[in-house]
Amino acid sequence: MQASKEKLKNMASAAKEQVDIYKAKIDEKADVALARTEVEKEIAHDLAKAKEAKARMELHEARARHAAEKLQTQTQTQHQPLGAVPMPGATHLSYPPGGNSPINKHI
C-alpha cells in the first residue's frame, strides 16, 4: 500500500516538475523576444536554466521525502513490547495451527 502511495506521489511530483520546466521555457522565450542585446538573451537563457535546475532539485527532494515517509510508516510497528501481557480475549494463532505437524511420527 505504501509503495503505491509513494509511486503516486512521485508521479505527481514529476508532473509538477515538467510544468515548472515548461514555464521556464516559456518565460525564456518571452524574455529572449524582449531582449535587445546578446547579453540580455544570455541572461534570459541562464535564468531559464536555473529555473529548470530548481525544478529538478525540488523533484529529487520530493522523492526523498516520499521515500522517508514510506520508511517511517514501515518502521512503525504495531507489535506489543517484550514482556507485555496480551489483552484478554485476544487469541494468537500458533503455526502450524493445532500444535506440531503429525508428518513425522517418530519425533
C-alpha positions as CSV (number, residue, x, y, z in Angstrom):
1,M,0.0,0.0,0.0
2,Q,2.8,2.4,0.9
3,A,4.7,1.6,-2.3
4,S,1.7,2.6,-4.4
5,K,1.2,5.8,-2.4
6,E,4.9,6.6,-2.9
7,K,4.6,5.9,-6.6
8,L,1.6,8.2,-7.0
9,K,3.3,11.0,-5.0
10,N,6.4,10.6,-7.2
11,M,4.3,10.8,-10.4
12,A,2.6,13.9,-9.1
13,S,5.9,15.5,-8.3
14,A,7.3,14.5,-11.7
15,A,4.3,16.2,-13.4
16,K,4.8,19.3,-11.3
17,E,8.5,19.3,-12.4
18,Q,7.5,19.1,-16.1
19,V,5.1,22.0,-15.6
20,D,7.8,24.1,-14.0
21,I,10.3,23.3,-16.8
22,Y,7.7,24.3,-19.5
23,K,7.0,27.5,-17.6
24,A,10.7,28.3,-17.5
25,K,11.0,27.6,-21.3
26,I,8.0,29.9,-22.0
27,D,9.5,32.6,-19.8
28,E,12.8,32.2,-21.6
29,K,11.2,32.7,-25.0
30,A,9.4,35.7,-23.8
31,D,12.5,37.2,-22.3
32,V,14.6,36.5,-25.4
33,A,11.9,38.1,-27.6
34,L,12.0,41.3,-25.4
35,A,15.8,41.3,-25.1
36,R,17.6,43.9,-27.2
37,T,21.2,42.7,-26.8
38,E,23.0,39.4,-26.8
39,V,23.9,39.8,-23.2
40,E,20.2,40.1,-22.2
41,K,19.5,37.0,-24.3
42,E,22.2,35.1,-22.5
43,I,20.9,36.3,-19.1
44,A,17.4,35.0,-20.1
45,H,18.8,31.7,-21.1
46,D,20.8,31.3,-17.9
47,L,17.8,32.3,-15.9
48,A,15.7,29.6,-17.6
49,K,18.4,27.0,-16.9
50,A,18.4,28.0,-13.2
51,K,14.6,27.6,-13.1
52,E,14.9,24.1,-14.7
53,A,17.6,23.1,-12.3
54,K,15.5,24.3,-9.4
55,A,12.5,22.3,-10.6
56,R,14.7,19.1,-10.9
57,M,16.1,19.8,-7.4
58,E,12.6,20.1,-6.0
59,L,11.7,16.8,-7.7
60,H,14.6,15.0,-6.1
61,E,13.8,16.5,-2.7
62,A,10.1,15.4,-3.0
63,R,11.1,11.9,-4.0
64,A,13.5,11.7,-1.0
65,R,10.7,13.0,1.3
66,H,8.3,10.3,-0.1
67,A,10.8,7.6,0.4
68,A,11.4,8.8,4.0
69,E,7.6,8.8,4.7
70,K,7.4,5.3,3.3
71,L,10.2,4.1,5.5
72,Q,8.8,5.8,8.5
73,T,5.5,4.0,8.1
74,Q,7.2,0.7,7.6
75,T,9.3,1.0,10.8
76,Q,6.4,1.9,13.0
77,T,5.4,-1.5,14.4
78,Q,2.1,-2.4,16.0
79,H,3.6,-5.3,18.0
80,Q,3.5,-5.4,21.7
81,P,6.7,-4.8,23.5
82,L,8.5,-7.8,25.0
83,G,7.1,-8.9,28.3
84,A,3.7,-7.3,27.7
85,V,0.6,-9.2,28.8
86,P,-1.7,-9.9,25.9
87,M,-5.2,-8.4,26.0
88,P,-7.9,-10.6,27.5
89,G,-9.9,-12.4,24.8
90,A,-7.2,-11.9,22.2
91,T,-6.3,-15.2,20.5
92,H,-2.9,-15.7,18.8
93,L,-2.7,-18.4,16.3
94,S,0.4,-20.6,16.5
95,Y,2.0,-22.0,13.4
96,P,1.0,-24.7,12.5
97,P,-2.5,-24.4,13.9
98,G,-3.1,-27.1,16.4
99,G,0.5,-27.7,17.5
100,N,3.1,-29.8,15.9
101,S,2.7,-31.3,12.5
102,P,2.0,-35.0,12.5
103,I,4.1,-35.6,9.4
104,N,6.9,-37.4,11.3
105,K,5.5,-39.8,13.9
106,H,9.0,-40.5,15.4
107,I,9.6,-37.1,16.8
